Amino acid sequence: MHKITGVKVLKSYRLELVFVDGVRGIVDLSDLVGKGVFTLWHDYRAFEQVRIGSSGELVWGDQVDLCPDALYLRTTGKRPEDVFPAAAHIGRGRSMGDSACRYPNGRDECAYARGSGFQLPFSPR
């Protein structure tokens, strides 16, 4: 798991993230605003209340939490099979929830926004 160790709110629904392995980058979440549980972010002050949860995920109160692994992929532009070798057999064109966030025990540890139905898109290179 690529835990987040630092987060800084930037303009326009962007976040600067620091991961446990030292990787830094900026992720743009503006495409999620207003969709499902992300209606919370219509109030930008609510978006600014982001914090790092106990598992290295991003959380906004008890309403939204974002998977650190999915954010790592989105931030770095890497493919799931680049970061999670066990995901290589799953196939291309699936959502990251179907590939990157599947752990060896078979449990989905990393729903992008639990209960929202939203997952980050997977775009093969």
N, C-alpha and C positions, 0 to 999 in steps of 0.2 A: 504494500500500500504506500502511496506517495502522499504522506501527510503534509498538510499545509502548516507552516510554522510562522508565517507572517502575511498580513493582508493590509492593504492601504486602499481606501476608496479614492478613485479618480473621477473626473467628469464623465458625463454621458453613460452612466451604468457600466463603467469599466473598473476593474480591480487590478492592482498590482499584487501578485502573489509570490511568496517564497515557499519553496518546498523543502522537506527534510534533507534531500540530497544536494541542496544548494542551488537548484535550478530556480531562476527568477523569470517572470514574464507577466504580460498584461493579457487579461481575458476580458472580452467585450460580451456583456450579458444583455445588451439592449434588445436583442431579438426575442427575449423571453418576457419582457415587460407586458403585463396585461393578460397573459395567458394562464389560465388555471390558477394555481396558488400564487402565481407571480403578479396577480392583480394588486397584491400588497405593495408592490413597487411603484404603483402609480404615484404614491407619495414618496418622493425621492428621499425624504428624511428617513423613511422606513428602510430604504435600501442602504442608507449610510450606517444603519445599526448592525451591520454584519459583524460577526465574531467567529472565532475559531472554536469548534466544539471539541469535546474530549477525545474524539477519534481522528482529529486532524481535518475534519470536514468544515465547510462554511455553514453557519446557521444564522437565521433571522428569527429570533424568539423560538417559539415552538411550532411555527407555521411552515418554514422552508429550511431544508438542509440540502446542500449540494455535495455530491461525491467528490472527494479529493482526487481519485484516480481519473474520473471523467474530466475534471478540470485540468489535470496534468496533461492529458492528451490534447485537450483543446488549446492549452497554453503553449505547448511545445510543437504542435502540429504533427506529432508522431502518430503512427497507426497502432491499434491495440496489439497486434502481433509483434511490434517493435519493442514494446514495453512488457507485455505479458506473453511469453513464448507459448504457454499452454493455449492461448486464444487463436493461434495460427490455424488450427484445424477447423475453426468455426465457419469461416468463409467471409467473403467481402459483401459489402452492401447492407449489412445489418446495423442496427443501432448499437451504440456502445454499451447499452444496458444488456444487450444480448451477447456481447463478446467480451469487452474489457473488464466488465464488472462481475464476471463469473469466476468464482474461486474453485480450487481443486475439490473442495468438499461438496460442490454442486449448488451451494446456496448463493443467492443473489445478495451480496453484501453491500451493494452500492447502487440502489435505485437513485437516479439522478436527483429527483425531488420527490421524495417518498410520497406516494399517494397522488401525485399530480398527473401521471401519465406522460410526462415530458421526459425526453432523453436527448442528449446531445447527438446531433447527426454524425454519422460515420462517413467520411468521404475518402475513399481510397485514392492514393496518389496516382 
